Amino acid sequence: MINRSDFKDNTSIMDALATVSTESLLLIKSRQLHYSSARSPIALQQEEIADLIDVGAPYYALKDVYLLSGNTVAANISPEQSMSDEQASIATSEACRHLTILGSVACAMVNPIKSKHYYLVHNITFTGTANKKWQLHQQFKLFAECISFEGNLAKIKACMVDETNELICNVDVGFQVTSEVTFNKRFAQAKKYYLLPNANPYSMKNKLLKLRLSAVGATASLGEIKEQYCGGHFPRHPALPAPILLGALLDLCAEFTQYATKDSDAKLLIEELTLKADGLGFAGDTINLAVKQEAYSNKSFKLRCSAYSHTKGTLANVTAIVQAVRPSTSSEKA
């Protein structure tokens, strides 16, 4: 758990965010949660964050959020999402969800205009680590740094570590930054009166409808997006978050790799992926999914994935390098 007294030297966090080299991992382990004694980290409350990025519960699930410096923030999270088809310490889509939210907080701290803005995910590059333990942890620590903020574009680097400070994954994310006035004008047709869902939609597995599998790919549909699927993500304009679209596409990847390897018990091991978001899928839209195998070598699949709406066109494209692996026997909780 992150506490105020943990921070004494922020330099190692910068190094860790800059690269995932061996040297950076050592820095994370040895000097990570220390901050200069000359100043204290500043606690950020959920209410003040929501006033800047318009993201709330249940999508927002960060805990113990601290501003470490002008462009760097830290937080804790507890995993919520099912791990049924993935070999990892935390579902990749959930890791991306929390890291992009924390990244938008870092951008909001850098934004010279301290009013509500919408940080729309434009691209994500995800890299996992060769963690051989595959333990499921009760809590993870997150760090995000805004590395550039120019006009309506912002970029962040972020990483997640486990309770022993082992690196789990890192992401590079690009955001399109839109003011509240511009966002409201652009998406006026999507404005809805919204009630919070009774259950957390982000803890549930995606339901793939009309699933079709072949030797070279797969297709499916998420059906019509309900408001409760978007809980907390732009509450007055409920939209399906890019990391949730990513999760649905990865579920389809898992279905395809199990079919291709003729192993219904195989787990999806994600080595790396890139996502490019081209639009928002709002409540009421019908979203379809497709996965196509581009290459296969040394047990690794290169898959091209897309999420699209017949009325709005492509919403997201993903390129993923994955493996279908036998379930680990050491996936107990740490």
PyMOL commands that set and color helices and strands:
alter all, ss='L'
color gray80, all
select helices_A, chain A and resi 4-6+11-18+22-31+46-53+92-110+180-186+188-190+201-203+227-230+242-261
alter helices_A, ss='H'
color red, helices_A
select strands_A, chain A and resi 42-43+63-69+72-77+117-128+140-150+153-161+167-179+209-213+217-224+239-240+267-277+281-282+286-297+300-309+313-325
alter strands_A, ss='S'
color yellow, strands_A
deselect
rebuild
show_as cartoon
